[in-house]
Amino acid sequence: MPFLAGYFVSYIYRSINAIIGPELAREFSLSAAGLGLVSGVYFLAFALFQLPLGMLLDRYGPRRVNATLLLVAAAGGMWFALAESTAQLTLARAVIGLGVSGCLMSSLSAFALWHPPERLGTMNGIAFASGMLGAIVATVPLEILLRSLHWREVFYFIVGLTVVVSLVLYFVVPEKAAARRAVPFATQLAEYVALLRDPAFWRMALCIGSSQLAAVSLSTLWVATWLRDVAGYSQAEVAQALLLFNLVMIGGYLGFGRIADRMTRRGRSTLPLLAGGVAAAALCLGLLAAGLHRGELVLWSLFFGCSTSVVLSYSLFSRRYPADMTGRVNSALNVSVFIGMFSGQWAVGLVLNLWPQSATGYAPQGYAWALGGLWLLQVAGLAWLWSGRRLLRG
């Protein structure tokens, strides 16, 4: 539960700009690209720290590493709440990203240490679902809270929660004997190199990176503005729609995890399940990009729900490599995921900037091009994975 609480907090940080984004844009005079950069730099800092993070997790264990990094996140959150310029806002967001960069990976590493392989699909699904609970807090509850509190005051509460989770992790969570591995740095680096030489790793990394480039960049920021500018939703209606999407994603993470564990016990590969989910998500995104807006909540819900199938990549690769490499394996996969998230959030903002901004938002026609570009990348990543599916049988 303390590890899940850490990921819960990290997702509040990740998703909060979808609601406070318009206020940030007004207060700091941010363009669409500027807002995308402020939000996306979180993912960039997250990605840049993933490879060192994997080595730290395998050497010092998930409990110590995550507890320490959460204090960094708390410092970044406080800086963000006190920021007086766009530069401070951006740098503080990057510090937050660095600080929460270990929340998910430490959870997956802890589960790999404490649970048998045939349970990892479900456990990892539970971890991702706990993150979506954090995203839910950043929808309707946050919108209601912001009616009486300033967004800076809300951040003080989040910072306090971050510190509490850090202290619980450090002082309450027991240490697993196998969590710390006294392996020389050169050996860890050599094992990293072996992982990066695995062609199956690159197939998977690029597929889930391109899929999350679309799904997370939209769910944590741009789907909110799409609903406002294209579908004509009010701020309260946007928050309610985001709540729906997050509930669907919780179901997706838990459902895909359970099905994957059942397939694993029967000796079947979970790769077709992962690829099928991404394919279904790409179909929904393609329809939205083509201008089909009737039943938009159903299409968006299916898109986000099916995109959660990429959670299966972590358990799949955890079984492919020794348990004492889990931290590095998962964090290496995460590099492509978070570079994709950063690129997607910023790129959508750059595309929207190509059209004049209206008094209420961004030009609706810009979204078709932005969604179309994301769809193309998602399909290309899936095709690349499936063309090399034989590499993942080992």
For each residue, the residues with C-beta under 8 A, 3 or more apart:
1: 4 5
2: 5 6 165 168 169 172 173
3: 6 7 62 66 103 106 107 110 127 169 173
4: 1 7 8 107 126 127 130
5: 1 2 8 9 130 165 168
6: 2 3 9 10 66 70 100 102 103 106 107 165 169
7: 3 4 10 11 103 104 107 127 128 130 131 134
8: 4 5 11 12 130 131 133 134
9: 5 6 12 13 70 73 100 103 134 158 161 162 165
10: 6 7 13 14 73 100 103 104 131 134
11: 7 8 14 15 131 132 133 134 135 138
12: 8 9 15 16 134 135 137 138 158
13: 9 10 16 42 73 77 96 97 100 158
14: 10 11 42 100 131 134 135 216 220
15: 11 12 18 19 134 135 138 139 219 220 242
16: 12 13 19 20 138 142 154 158
17: 20 21 24 35 38 39 220 221
18: 15 21 138 139 219 220 221 223 224 242
19: 15 16 138 139 142 143 146 224 235 238 239 242
20: 16 17 23 24 142 146 151 154
21: 17 18 24 25 35 39 221 224 225
22: 25 26 235
23: 20 26 27 146 151
24: 17 20 21 27 28 30 35 38 89 151
25: 21 22 28 29 30 31 34 35
26: 22 23 29
27: 23 24
28: 24 25 34 38 85 86 89
29: 25 26 86
30: 24 25 34 35 38 86
31: 25 34 35 349 353 357
32: 35 36 348 349 350 352 353 357 362
33: 36 37 346 349 350 352 353
34: 25 28 30 31 37 38 86 349
35: 17 21 24 25 30 31 32 38 39 221 349
36: 32 33 39 40 221 222 345 346 347 348 349 350
37: 33 34 40 41 90 345 346 349
38: 17 24 28 30 34 35 41 86 89 90 93
39: 17 21 35 36 42 93 220 221 345
40: 36 37 43 44 217 341 342 343 344 345 346
41: 37 38 44 45 90 93 94 97 342
42: 13 14 39 45 46 93 94 96 97 342
43: 40 46 47 97 216 338 339 341 342 345
44: 40 41 47 48 94 97 338 339 342
45: 41 42 48 49 93 94 95 96 97 98 101
46: 42 43 49 50 97 98 100 101 334 338 341 342
47: 43 44 50 334 335 337 338 339 341 342
48: 44 45
49: 45 46 52 53 98 101
50: 46 47 53 54 101 105 331 332 334 335 338
51: 54 55 192 328 331 332 335
52: 49 55 56
53: 49 50 56 57 65 101 102 105 327 331
54: 50 51 57 58 105 192 327 328 329 330 331 332
55: 51 52 58 59 185 188 189 192 327 328
56: 52 53 59 60 65 102 327
57: 53 54 60 61 62 65 102 105 106 109 326 327 328 331
58: 54 55 109 181 183 188 324 325 326 327 328
59: 55 56 180 181 182 183 188
60: 56 57 64 65 180
61: 57 64 65 175 176 179 180
62: 3 57 65 66 102 105 106 107 109 110 113 179 327
63: 66 67 106 110 169 170 173 175 179
64: 60 61 67 68 170
65: 53 56 57 60 61 62 68 69 102 106
66: 3 6 62 63 69 70 102 103 106 166 169
67: 63 64 70 71 166 167 169 170
68: 64 65 71 72 166 170
69: 65 66 72 73 98 99 100 101 102 103
70: 6 9 66 67 73 74 99 100 102 103 162 163 165 166 169
71: 67 68 74 75 99 162 163 166
72: 68 69 75 76 95 98 99
73: 9 10 13 69 70 76 77 95 96 98 99 100 162
74: 70 71 77 78 99 159 162 163 166
75: 71 72 78 79 95 99
76: 72 73 79 80 92 93 94 95 96 97 98 99
77: 13 73 74 80 81 92 96 155 158 159 162
78: 74 75 81 82 155 156 159
79: 75 76 82 83 88 91 92 95
80: 76 77 83 89 92 93 96 155
81: 77 78 152 153 155 156 159
82: 78 79 88 152
83: 79 80 88 89 92
84: 88
85: 28 88 89
86: 28 29 30 34 38 89 90
87: 90 91
88: 79 82 83 84 85 91 92
89: 24 28 38 80 83 85 86 92 93
90: 37 38 41 86 87 93 94
91: 79 87 88 94 95
92: 76 77 79 80 83 88 89 95 96
93: 38 39 41 42 45 76 80 89 90 96 97
94: 41 42 44 45 76 90 91 97 98
95: 45 72 73 75 76 79 91 92 98 99
96: 13 42 45 73 76 77 80 92 93 99 100
97: 13 41 42 43 44 45 46 76 93 94 100 101
98: 45 46 49 69 72 73 76 94 95 101
99: 69 70 71 72 73 74 75 76 95 96 162
100: 6 9 10 13 14 46 69 70 73 96 97 103
101: 45 46 49 50 53 69 97 98 105
102: 6 53 56 57 62 65 66 69 70 105 106
103: 3 6 7 9 10 66 69 70 100 106 107
104: 7 10 107 108 127 128 131 334
105: 50 53 54 57 62 101 102 108 109 327 330 331 334
106: 3 6 57 62 63 65 66 102 103 109 110
107: 3 4 6 7 62 103 104 110 111 127
108: 104 105 111 112 124 127 314 318 326 330
109: 57 58 62 105 106 112 113 179 326 327 330
110: 3 62 63 106 107 113 114 176 179
111: 107 108 114 115 119 120 123 124 127
112: 108 109 115 120 318 323 326
113: 62 109 110 176 178 179 323 326
114: 110 111 176
115: 111 112 119 120 123
116: 119 120
117: 120 264 315 318 319
118: 121 261 264 265
119: 111 115 116 122 123 261
120: 111 112 115 116 117 123 124 261 314 315 318 319
121: 118 124 125 256 257 258 259 260 261 264 270 312 315
122: 119 125 126 254 257 258 260 261
123: 111 115 119 120 126 127 257
124: 108 111 120 121 127 128 257 311 314 315
125: 121 122 128 129 253 254 255 256 257 258 260 311
126: 4 122 123 129 130 253 254 257
127: 3 4 7 104 107 108 111 123 124 130 131
128: 7 104 124 125 131 132 249 253 308 311
129: 125 126 132 133 249 250 253 254
130: 4 5 7 8 126 127 133 134
131: 7 8 10 11 14 104 127 128 134 135
132: 11 128 129 135 136 246 247 249 250 253
133: 8 11 129 130 136 137 246 250
134: 7 8 9 10 11 12 14 15 130 131 137 138
135: 11 12 14 15 131 132 138 139 219 220 242 246 249
136: 132 133 139 140 141 243 246 247
137: 12 133 134 141 142
138: 11 12 15 16 18 19 134 135 141 142 242
139: 15 18 19 135 136 142 143 239 240 242 243 246
140: 136 143 144 236 239 240 242 243
141: 136 137 138 144 145
142: 16 19 20 137 138 139 145 146 154 239
143: 19 139 140 146 147 235 236 239
144: 140 141 147
145: 141 142 148 149 154
146: 19 20 23 142 143 149 150 151 154
147: 143 144
148: 145
149: 145 146 153 154
150: 146 153 154
151: 20 23 24 146 154 155
152: 81 82 155 156
153: 81 149 150 156 157
154: 16 20 142 145 146 149 150 151 157 158
155: 77 78 80 81 151 152 158 159
156: 78 81 152 153 159 160
157: 153 154 160 161
158: 9 12 13 16 77 154 155 161 162
159: 74 77 78 81 155 156 162 163
160: 156 157 163 164
161: 9 157 158 164 165
162: 9 70 71 73 74 77 99 158 159 165 166
163: 70 71 74 159 160 166 167
164: 160 161 167 168
165: 2 5 6 9 70 161 162 168 169
166: 66 67 68 70 71 74 162 163 169 170
167: 67 163 164 170 171
168: 2 5 164 165 171 172 173
169: 2 3 6 63 66 67 70 165 166 172 173
170: 63 64 67 68 166 167 173
171: 167 168
172: 2 168 169
173: 2 3 63 168 169 170
174:
175: 61 63 179 180
176: 61 110 113 114 179
177:
178: 113 181 323 324
179: 61 62 63 109 110 113 175 176
180: 59 60 61 175
181: 58 59 178 324
182: 59
183: 58 59 187 188 324
184: 187 188
185: 55 188 189
186: 189 190
187: 183 184 190 191
188: 55 58 59 183 184 185 191 192 328
189: 55 185 186 192 193
190: 186 187 193 194
191: 187 188 194 195 325 328
192: 51 54 55 188 189 195 196 328 332
193: 189 190 196 197
194: 190 191 197 198
195: 191 192 198 201 321 325 328 329 332
196: 192 193 201 332
197: 193 194
198: 194 195 201 202
199: 202 203 388 391
200: 203 204 320 388 391 392 394
201: 195 196 198 204 205 317 332 333
202: 198 199 205 206
203: 199 200 206 207 384 385 388 389 391 392
204: 200 201 207 208 313 316 317 333 385 392
205: 201 202 208 209 332 333 335 336 337
206: 202 203 209 210 336 381 384 385
207: 203 204 210 211 275 278 310 313 381 382 384 385
208: 204 205 211 212 310 313 333 336 337 381
209: 205 206 212 213 336 337 339 340 381
210: 206 207 213 214 340 377 378 380 381 382
211: 207 208 214 215 278 281 307 310 340 378 381 382
212: 208 209 215 216 307 310 337 340 341 344
213: 209 210 216 217 340 341 343 344 374 377 378
214: 210 211 217 218 281 285 307 344 374 375 377 378
215: 211 212 218 219 281 303 304 307
216: 14 43 212 213 219 220 337 340 341 344
217: 40 213 214 220 221 222 340 341 343 344 345 347 348 374
218: 214 215 221 222 223 226 304 344 348 374
219: 15 18 135 215 216 223 242 245 246 249 304
220: 14 15 17 18 39 135 216 217 341 345
221: 17 18 21 35 36 39 217 218 224 225 345 348
222: 36 217 218 225 226 345 348 349 370
223: 18 218 219 226 227 241 242 245 300
224: 18 19 21 221 227 228 238 242
225: 21 221 222 228 229 361 362
226: 218 222 223 229 230 231 367 371
227: 223 224 230 231 233 237 238 241 296
228: 224 225 231 232 233 234 235 238 360 361
229: 225 226 358 360 361 362 363 364 367
230: 226 227 293 364 367
231: 226 227 228 293 296
232: 228
233: 227 228 237 238 241
234: 228 237 238
235: 19 22 143 228 238 239
236: 140 143 239 240
237: 227 233 234 240 241
238: 19 224 227 228 233 234 235 241 242
239: 19 139 140 142 143 235 236 242 243
240: 139 140 236 237 243 244
241: 223 227 233 237 238 244 245 297 300
242: 15 18 19 135 138 139 140 219 223 224 238 239 245 246
243: 136 139 140 239 240 246 247
244: 240 241 247 248 297 301
245: 219 223 241 242 248 249 300 301 304
246: 132 133 135 136 139 219 242 243 249 250
247: 132 136 243 244 250 251
248: 244 245 251 252 301 302 304 305
249: 128 129 132 135 219 245 246 252 253 304 305 307 308
250: 129 132 133 246 247 253 254
251: 247 248 254 255 305
252: 248 249 255 256 277 304 305 306 307 308 309
253: 125 126 128 129 132 249 250 256 257 308 311
254: 122 125 126 129 250 251 257 258
255: 125 251 252 258 259
256: 121 125 252 253 259 260 273 274 277 308 309 311 312
257: 121 122 123 124 125 126 253 254 260 261 311 312 315
258: 121 122 125 254 255 261 262
259: 121 255 256 262 263 273
260: 121 122 125 256 257 263 264 270 273 312 315
261: 118 119 120 121 122 257 258 264 265
262: 258 259 265 266
263: 259 260 266 268 269 270 273
264: 117 118 121 260 261 267 268 270 315 319
265: 118 261 262
266: 262 263
267: 264
268: 263 264
269: 263 272 392 393
270: 121 260 263 264 273 274 312 315 316
271: 274 275 312 316 389 392
272: 269 275 276
273: 256 259 260 263 270 276 277 309 312
274: 256 270 271 277 278 309 310 312 313 316
275: 207 271 272 278 279 309 382 385 386 389
276: 272 273 279 280 309
277: 252 256 273 274 280 281 306 307 308 309 310
278: 207 211 274 275 281 282 306 307 309 310 378 381 382
279: 275 276 282 283 382
280: 276 277 283 284 302 306
281: 211 214 215 277 278 284 285 302 303 304 305 306 307 309 378
282: 278 279 285 286 375 378 379 382
283: 279 280 286 287
284: 280 281 287 288 299 300 302 303 306
285: 214 281 282 288 289 303 371 374 375 378
286: 282 283 289 290 375 379
287: 283 284 290 292 299
288: 284 285 291 292 293 296 299 300 303 371
289: 285 286 368 371 372 374 375
290: 286 287 368 372
291: 288 368
292: 287 288 295 299
293: 230 231 288 296
294:
295: 292 298 299
296: 227 231 288 293 299 300
297: 241 244 300 301
298: 295 301 302
299: 284 287 288 292 295 296 302 303
300: 223 241 245 284 288 296 297 303 304
301: 244 245 248 297 298 304 305
302: 248 280 281 284 298 299 305 306
303: 215 281 284 285 288 299 300 306 307
304: 215 218 219 245 248 249 252 281 300 301 307 308
305: 248 249 251 252 281 301 302 308
306: 252 277 278 280 281 284 302 303 309
307: 211 212 214 215 249 252 277 278 281 303 304 310
308: 128 249 252 253 256 277 304 305 311
309: 252 256 273 274 275 276 277 278 281 306 312
310: 207 208 211 212 274 277 278 307 313 337
311: 124 125 128 253 256 257 308 314 315
312: 121 256 257 260 270 271 273 274 309 315 316
313: 204 207 208 274 310 316 317 333
314: 108 120 124 311 317 318 330 333
315: 117 120 121 124 257 260 264 270 311 312 318 319
316: 204 270 271 274 312 313 319 320 392
317: 201 204 313 314 320 321 329 330 333
318: 108 112 117 120 314 315 321 323 326 329 330
319: 117 120 264 315 316
320: 200 316 317 329 394
321: 195 317 318 325 326 329
322: 325
323: 112 113 178 318 326
324: 58 178 181 183
325: 58 191 195 321 322 328 329
326: 57 58 108 109 112 113 318 321 323 329 330
327: 53 54 55 56 57 58 62 105 109 330 331
328: 51 54 55 57 58 188 191 192 195 325 331 332
329: 54 195 317 318 320 321 325 326 332 333
330: 54 105 108 109 314 317 318 326 327 333 334
331: 50 51 53 54 57 105 327 328 334 335
332: 50 51 54 192 195 196 201 205 328 329 335
333: 201 204 205 208 313 314 317 329 330 336 337
334: 46 47 50 104 105 330 331 337 338
335: 47 50 51 205 331 332 338 339
336: 205 206 208 209 333 339 340
337: 47 205 208 209 212 216 310 333 334 340 341
338: 43 44 46 47 50 334 335 341 342
339: 43 44 47 209 335 336 342 343
340: 209 210 211 212 213 216 217 336 337 343 344
341: 40 43 46 47 212 213 216 217 220 337 338 344 345
342: 40 41 42 43 44 46 47 338 339 345 346
343: 40 213 217 339 340 346 347
344: 40 212 213 214 216 217 218 340 341 347 348 374
345: 36 37 39 40 43 217 220 221 222 341 342 348 349
346: 33 36 37 40 342 343 349 350
347: 36 217 343 344 350 351 370 373
348: 32 36 217 218 221 222 344 345 351 352 370 374
349: 31 32 33 34 35 36 37 222 345 346 352 353
350: 32 33 36 346 347 353 354
351: 347 348 354 366 369 370 373
352: 32 33 348 349 355 362 363 366 367 370
353: 31 32 33 349 350 357
354: 350 351 366 369
355: 352 362 363 365 366
356: 363
357: 31 32 353 361 362 363
358: 229 361 362 363
359:
360: 228 229
361: 225 228 229 357 358
362: 32 225 229 352 355 357 358 366 367
363: 229 352 355 356 357 358 366
364: 229 230 367 368
365: 355 368 369
366: 351 352 354 355 362 363 369 370
367: 226 229 230 352 362 364 370 371
368: 289 290 291 364 365 371 372
369: 351 354 365 366 372 373
370: 222 347 348 351 352 366 367 373 374
371: 226 285 288 289 367 368 374 375
372: 289 290 368 369 375 376
373: 347 351 369 370 376 377
374: 213 214 217 218 285 289 344 348 370 371 377 378
375: 214 282 285 286 289 371 372 378 379
376: 372 373 379 380
377: 210 213 214 373 374 380 381
378: 210 211 213 214 278 281 282 285 374 375 381 382
379: 282 286 375 376 382 383
380: 210 376 377 383 384
381: 206 207 208 209 210 211 278 377 378 384 385
382: 207 210 211 275 278 279 282 378 379 385 386
383: 379 380 386 387
384: 203 206 207 380 381 387 388
385: 203 204 206 207 275 381 382 388 389
386: 275 382 383 389
387: 383 384
388: 199 200 203 384 385 391 392
389: 203 271 275 385 386 392 393
390: 393
391: 199 200 203 388 394
392: 200 203 204 269 271 316 388 389
393: 269 389 390
394: 200 320 391
